[in-house]
Amino acid sequence: MNSTLVVILTALNLEYEAVREKLTDLRVHRHPAGTRFEVGRLGRTGCRVALGLVGKGNHPAAVLAERAIAEFTPAAVLFVGVAGGLWPSIRLGDVVVATKIYAYHGGTSEDDGLKARPKAWEIPHGPSQIAHHLARRGDWAVGLSAGTPPAVHFGPIAAGEIVQDSAVSEQARWVREHYNDAVAIEMEAAGVAQAGHLNHALPVVVVRGISDRADGSKTVTDGENWQPRAVAHAAAFATALAQELIAEGAADRPSSIGKGGSEPMSITNRNIATGNARVGVQAGQIYGNVTVGPDRDRPVDLTAGIAELRDRMRKAHRDGQLDEETYAAAESELDVASDCLKENTVRSRGTLVVTLKRLRGLVVDVAELAAKLAALIVVAKGLS
């Protein structure tokens, strides 16, 4: 899991732009299948966002949510946009956070009528608690246009396959009869929730700004520019929530120590030998390649370590931890290191150590890469 990155998805360009405005250091990330994401940072925080546009409907939302999850392995997925309000107590411009998502079009047709067979996904407890706390604090709304700050409501959201713009249609009656507690209605949340559920119950939070009342007045409210206002409110709450989710995760992780920023081991081993018995090496947890004692094949291990480092650097670049310039410079240093290993002379071995040190300086902000390089430098020094 990428513990510093949140995926944010939207259905409309208007929604996409509202989130994009809050990101800095943006760069394009191209998926092999053609999907384009933009990866950026929220202000000066440690929270990075991979932003994607999925289009309308639960089916494309599910496919592209799955694609984003596989590509970025995020800490959470947020879906941000507008919805129609179903309760009169919810004002235009208010924000709704889904406590439960109904896929309300499931059913069975029988002689005595249509019977509901809903699917539902609940918001995970941890993100729910964080969202409630953020709503109570109210500071997420700082910077919004003057006037009464929008309220934040928590309740079920109904996600279907068609736009509802009537209070008396057959669909409206169906929703009222079978999903009476739904506070808003839209078209993508069920697909995103399903993708999260299938990925080890990855946290999915749906944040919607209310832009119409789903009662036949959508043309009027759209003409009064409620969509951009509602989107701005939803984007403000969602990006604040993303930062809180990443901060909460960081607080729960063990603090890093040492030059490489590696996490402390929690396992200790006690070895007792009596008589002629001897204890070699006993270790609690080992990550990566380890060589103990004299080994004539160390250059081979170092070659494998550099190849592994190249793979890790590529992933860090893909996840937005290394920008384009840094990644290009690091790749160049890795090429030099590989050439030094192939040459395998006294001079090249000395150059190898210097090259790895320069490389560590380039990637020092990525703890995993810096720790890996520290180990490689030790091995390289043993060669010279």
N, C-alpha and C positions, 0 to 999 in steps of 0.2 A: 504493500500500500504506500502511495505517495502522501506522506503525512502533512505536507505543506501546500497541497493543491486541492482545489474544489472545482468540479465541473459545473458550469452554469449553462443551461440550455434555454432557448426561447423558440417560439413558433413564428413570430412576426419580426420583420426588420425594425419596426418601431421599438419593439421590446429589446432586440439585440443592441440597438444604438444606445438605449437608456442605460444598459449595463456597461457597454463599451466606454461610455464617457467617464466612468469611474475608474478605469484601468490605466496604468502607465506601463512603459517599457514593452509595448505590444510587439509581438512578432507572429508571423503566420506559421501555422503548423499544418502541413498537408498530410492527410491520411492516404495510404496507397490506393484506396478505392475512389479517391477524388474529393472526399469531404474536407473542407477547410475549417480549421479552428483558429482562433487567435488566443495566444497565451500572454497574459500580462500580470501585473502586480497591483494589489489594492493599496494605493498610497505608499507609505514607507513601512508597511507591516510585512510580516513574513508570510502573508497569505498570497498565494498565486492562484490565478483563475484561468481555466481553459474554457473559452466561450464558443458556443456553437449554435447554429440556426438549424432547426429540424423541420420547419414547415408545419402546416396544419394537419391535425389528425393523430390518433393514438398509434396507428401502425408505423408511420415514419418516425414518430417520436421514440417508439420502442427500439427500432432498428438503430437509429443514430445514437440513442442513449447507450445501448449495448456497445456500439463502436467506440464511443468516447470512454466508457469504463475500461474496455480492453486496452485502449491506447494509452491512457493516462494513469490507470489504477488510483483514482482519487480517494481522498478521505471521505467525500460525500458528493452527492449530486443535488443541485437545486434547479427547479424549473420555475421560471419567472415570466410573468405576463399578465394579461387582463382576463377577466371573467365576468359573467353576468351574475348579479346578486339575486338571491331567491327570497331573502327575508327583508321586510320593510324597515327593520331596525338598522340595517347595514346601509350606510350612505354611499353615494357615488364618491369615488376617490379613496374610500377606506381600503385597508389591506386585509386579506384573508390568508391565514396559514392553515393548510389542510391537516387536520388531525386524523382523517381517514379519507381514502380515495375510493369512490364507487365506480366500477365499470358497469354502468346501469343498463346497457343494452343487452345483457345476457338474459335469456328467458326460454321458455318452452311454450309452444302453441298447442292447446288442447281444445276439446269440444266445448268446454265451458269457459274458454277465454285464455288469455295470455298470462302465464305465471312467471314471476321474476326468479331468475337464477343469478344473483349478483356475484361479482368477485369484489373483494375489498382488501386494501392494504392500509395499515396504520402507520403513523409516523413513529419512529423509534423513540423510546423514553428519553434518552440523553439529549438529542437534538430538540425534542419538544420542550424539555425543561429550559434549555438555553434560549429558545425562541420566546417562551413566556417571560423569562427574566429580561430579555432585551426589550420586549414590548413594555414591561413595567417601568424600566428605566427611562424610556422615551427619548434618549439622546440620538437614536438612529434617525430621527426626523429633523435634526439640526441641519439647516441649509436648504430645506425645502421652501417653496414660495410662501409668502406671508399669509396668515390666516389661521384658522383652527387646524392644528395638526391632525392628520388622519388617524382614525382609530384602528387598532389591530384586533381582528376577530379570529378565534380558533374554532374550527368546526369542519364537518365533512364536506368534501367537494365531489360533485357528480361529474364524471367524464364520459362523454358519449361520442358519437360520430357525426352529429349534425349541429348546426348553430340553432340554439333555441331563442326565439324572439317572439314569444307569445305566452300569455298567462292562461289561455283557455284551450290551447291545442291538445290533441290526444297525447302527445309526448309530455306536455306540461302536467297533465292530469296523472300520467304514469309516474312521473318523478315525484309528484306530491303524494301519491298513494303508497309507493314502495320505498321512497328515499326521503321521507318527510323531514329528517333532520339535516339534510344537505343545505348549506348556506350559500353555495355558489355553484355555477355550472360552466363547464368548458369542454375542451376536445383533445387534450394531450396527456393529462396527468396519469391516466391508467397505463399508458404505454411505458412511460418513464418509471413508474412504480414497479411494473412487472420486470423491467430490466434490472432494477436495483435488487428486487427479491431474488432473481436468479443468479446474482453475483454475491453469494454469501451474505445475503441480507444487507447489502451496502446501504447506508442511510440515504434516504431520498426525502427532500423537503420541497413542497410545492407552495410557492408564494404568489398570490394573485392580487392585482389591484382591481377594484370594482369599477368598470367603465360603463355599464348599463344595467338594467333591471330585468332583462330577459322577459319582457312583458309586452313587446311590440313597440317600444319607444327607442330602440337602438339607433334608428336613423337620426332622431332628434339629439340624443346624447352624443353621438359621434359628431354631429354638426356643431355641438357646443364644446368640442375638443376635450371630452372627458377621457378619451383613450390615452393621449400623451400625459395627462395629469395622473391618471391611475397607474400608468407604466412607471412614471418617475417615482411614485410612492413605493411601488413593489420593488423596484430596483434598489432604492435606498435601504429598505428593510433587508432585502436578500443579501446585499453586499456586506452590510453590517453583521448579518448572521453568519456569513461565510468567514469573516474575520474571527468571530467568537468561536466558531467550531474549530478552527485551526489553533487558536490560542488555548482552548480547552484541551485539545489533544496534546499540545506541547507541554502543558502543565502536568498531564498524566504520565508523560514519558520520563524515564530516569534522566537526570542531568548528565551531560557528557563531561569527561575529564581527560586530562593529558593533552599532548600536542595534537594528536590525531583526532581528538573529540570522540573517542570511542566510548561506548557505554561500559560501566564497570561490570565485571563478572559477579554473578550472584551465587556461584557454586565454588566451594572450596574442597580440596582433597587432602586427606592425611594418609601418608604412606608409612608403614612400620615394617621393617625387615629384621629378622633375627637369624642367627646362625649364618649359613652360607647363602641365604636368600638375598637377592638383589632386586631393587625396584628401578625400572628404567624411567619411563615418562608416563605420567597419568594426568590427563587434562579434562576439565569439565566441559568446556565448549570451545570448539575450534572453527574458525571461519577462513576459507581460502586455502591456499597451498602453504604447507608448513614443512620445513626441512630442519632436522635435528642432527647435530654432530657433523663430522666431516662428510662431505659428499662431492665426489668428482663431477657429478652431473648437475651441479648448481646452475650453470648457464642455461640448461634446458628448462629448469624450473622458472628461471627469470624470464625466459621467452614466453612461457605459458602465462606468467603473471602479467606481463605487458599486454598480451592478447586479451586477457580478462579485463584489464584496466581499460583498454580501448572500447570494449563492449559496455562497460559501466559508464564511460564518458559519453558514449553515444546515447545511452538512456537518459543521462543527466541533461544532455542538450535537448533531447526530445521532450523532457518534462519541464523545460524552462529554467533549470538550475544553472545552466551555462549559456551565456548569450552567444551570438554568432561569431563575434570577433575572438572571444576567449576560446571558444571551441576550436576555431580554425588554428589559432596559435598553439593550443594544446595538441591538436592532431599533428602539427608540424614537428613539435618536440618529440612526440611519440615515434614519428618516422625516423628522426635522428637517433633515438634510443635503439630502435630496431636495427638500424644500420651498424651502430656500434657493436651490438651483440654479434652480428654476422662477421664483422671484421675481426673481433676477438684478439686485439693486440693490447700491449700495456697502455699505449696512448689512448686507444678507443675505450678501454675500460675506465680510464680517468675521465674521459669526456662523457661517458655514460652516467657517472655519478652527478656531474655538473648539470647534465641535461635533465635528469630526474628531479634534481633540486629546483631547477627553473620551472619545470612542469608543476611541481607541488605548489610553488608560488602562484601559478595561474589558477589552480583549482582549490585554493586553500579554503574558500567559502563553502565548499561541498565536503562535509566532514568525512563521508564514506570514501571519497576519492583521495583526500589528504591522508587518511589512515592507511589506505592501500599503498600509496606512494612511499610513506614512511617505512613500511616493511620492505618494499622493493629497494629502497636506498640502502638499507642495512645489508641486504644480500649483495647489491652491486659493490659496496665498499669491501666486502669480503673477497671479491674477485681481483681488486686492484692491488 
